[in-house]
Amino acid sequence: MNTVWITGASSGIGEACAYRYASEGARLILTSSSRERLEPVARKCKEAGAPDVCALPFDLGELSGIDALVSQAWNAFGKIDTVYLNAGISQRTTVEDTSLEMIRKIMEINYFAPVAIAKALLPAMLSQGGGHIAVTTSIAGRFGFPLRCGYSSSKFALYGFFETLQAEYADKGIQVTIVCPGRVRTNISYYALDKGGERHGKLDPGQAGGLSSEDAARKIVRAIAKGRREVLVGRGELVMVWIKRFFPGLCARLARRIKPV
């Protein structure tokens, strides 16, 4: 029986993936910073077909507790076949208006937390003969994006770490899937950090017209099952990834014209 751990599981892509895995009969471990929002998701997962669900609320900004969190997650069912490191936080501020404190907070949640979880899980996965680690990056991790200096930086950094993990452990039974969403209709813009660290509190128009969380989850879960190295998730905006690869100068000019909110 497949045992799957998802972070950022109380809303958006993480929640939709949880229901998808539940419908396939997976045992689930769900993590989110909000117990209040996580527990209803856990109940719905059981209703959708998950035989066992463990809710593990945790603030991923508290890096000192990561090792204990990983132990709890592993001990819940005695193994983890797949971990999907999906939790993250965004911003809506210019470089000038982005404090170092904000950048550190974004990097702790978006980069250091998934890195710490992957490192803590790796020995146990190796001892069981392998495992699958998936992580959410962003097309904002493929090219610089206005009002996202800390967010883009954290997503660029994820590529460096998890591509290295792919290279080092592919022959040891460790699979890595990098999930690269474009515009998906989630609450990430509601909770994005605005000037002064306040909540942005609204859905960006571009995001409102994006792919649904359910459609994104269908693509992501399928890509993980197939062992894909990377999966791009979105609509027409994904063309920017290919423009950056083959026409970087054009990509830079187009990025300046993007309406970021």
Number of C-alpha atoms within 10 A of each C-alpha: 9 13 21 23 26 24 25 24 30 27 19 21 27 27 25 23 25 32 25 22 22 24 16 14 19 23 26 30 25 28 29 25 18 15 15 11 14 21 20 12 22 27 14 16 27 19 13 17 17 22 15 17 24 18 22 22 21 18 14 25 18 11 16 11 13 19 15 11 19 18 14 15 23 19 11 19 15 10 16 25 18 23 22 29 26 23 27 24 20 24 27 24 23 15 14 9 14 21 16 11 10 20 19 16 17 24 23 21 21 30 24 20 23 28 18 18 19 21 14 17 20 18 12 16 22 14 9 12 12 21 21 20 29 27 25 23 28 23 24 22 21 19 20 18 20 19 21 23 20 26 28 26 21 27 23 20 17 24 20 10 13 20 15 13 18 17 12 11 15 13 10 12 14 20 21 27 24 26 25 23 23 24 23 23 23 18 17 23 22 17 17 23 23 21 16 11 16 12 15 20 14 13 17 18 12 15 19 15 12 18 18 18 20 19 15 24 22 16 18 28 18 13 19 22 12 10 15 16 15 17 17 19 22 21 14 9 14 16 13 22 20 12 15 17 12 11 12 15 12 12 19 16 10 13 17 12 10 11 12 16 14
